[in-house]
Amino acid sequence: MSRIKTNTNQETSQNVEDLMKVLADLDQPEKISRFFEDLCTPSELRSMADRWKVVRLLEQKIPYRKINQLTGVSTATITRVARSLDYGEGYRLGLDLIKEPASIQPVITPLVNKENIDVQYQ
């Protein structure tokens, strides 16, 4: 048993809800970047960026092994991402955002330098 006192499920749910509300209200890429730089470690940011790259490669029907070779992401993670892409809604919502014309929704793609977590936008 852990010596660290954990939150109750209700407290955790409220914290997650608060976090989602903050993310929804951040309206500029610079603000989002600053928030994520404080919220996440460089490794966590790299992992999220890697998963997003996997989503985009899976959409192009690239085989899992090739994605692994291109990204270094484990096939287990690629499989989990593929399952979420097939049965979840979140990745699809993100993909739909980047497919819309720029005049309707700006495309924000983080470019992560794996050496030092420098997040830029194109």
N, C-alpha and C positions, 0 to 999 in steps of 0.2 A: 504494500500500500504506500502511496506517495505521501511524503511529509508536507507537500505543498497543498494548501487549502484551495480547492477548486470552486468555481462559481456554480450556482444552481443552474439548471436548464433554463429557467425563466430569465435569470440575469444574463446568461449567454445569449439567449434569443433577443433580448432587448438591446444588448451591445451590438449584435449583428444587424439588427434593424436600424439602429442609430448609424452604424457605419455605412450601410447602403443609402441611407438618407443623405449623409454627407457627400458620398460619391455622386449621387444624382444631382446635388446642388452645385458641385464644382463645375464651372462653365467654361473654363479656359484651360488649354493644354499645360500652360505654365503652372497653374494652380494645382492641377492634377499631378503633375510631375513632382512638385514640392511636397505634396501630401504623401505620395507613395515613397519618396525618398526618406521621409520621416517614419512612415508606418512599417516599411519593409527593409530587410537587410539586402545588401547587393545580391546575395545568393537567391533570396526569395524573388527578387525582381527578375533575375536571369531565368529562374524556373518558370515564372509566369510568361515571360517573353518566349521561352523555348516552347511551351505548350501552345501558345498562339501560333507560332511558326508551324508546329505540327498540324494544327487545325487547317491552316491554309494549304499545306502540302497534301493532307488527306482529301481536301476538297478537289485537288488536282488529280486525285486517284493515284498518287505515288505509293508504291508498295512500302509496307512497314520497314523492311530491311534497308531499303534505299533511304527512307526518312532517318533511320538510325544512323546510317553512314553520313548523311548530309548534316545532321544536327548533333549527333552524340547523345541524343535522348534515348533512354532505354526502351526496348520493345514493350516492356510492361507498362511504362507510362504512355507510350503511343497507343497501346490497346485501350487503356483507361480513357484517353482523350477521344479515341474513335467511338467508344461506347457512349460517352457523353454527347458526342456529336450526333450519333444515331438516335439516342433515346432522350436526351435532355433538350433544353430550349436555349440555354445561355449562349453557347457558341454560335448557334444559328442566328440569334439576335445580333451578335457582333458582326457576323458575316453579312447579314442583311444591311447593316449600317454602312459597311464599306462598299457595297454594291450600288448604293443609291448615288445619283448624280451629285457632284460637288456643290452645285447650287442649292441643293436641298439639305444635305448633311456633309459637313467637311470630314474628310478622311484623315484620321490621326493614327499614324503608325509609329510606335516607339522603335527606335533603332538602338539596340543595346550592344555596346562594346563589351565583350566578355572579360577583357583585361581589367578595366576599371569601369564601373557601372555608370557610364555617361549616357543618359537617356536624352535623345534628340527626337525631333518630330519632323516629318516630311509632309 
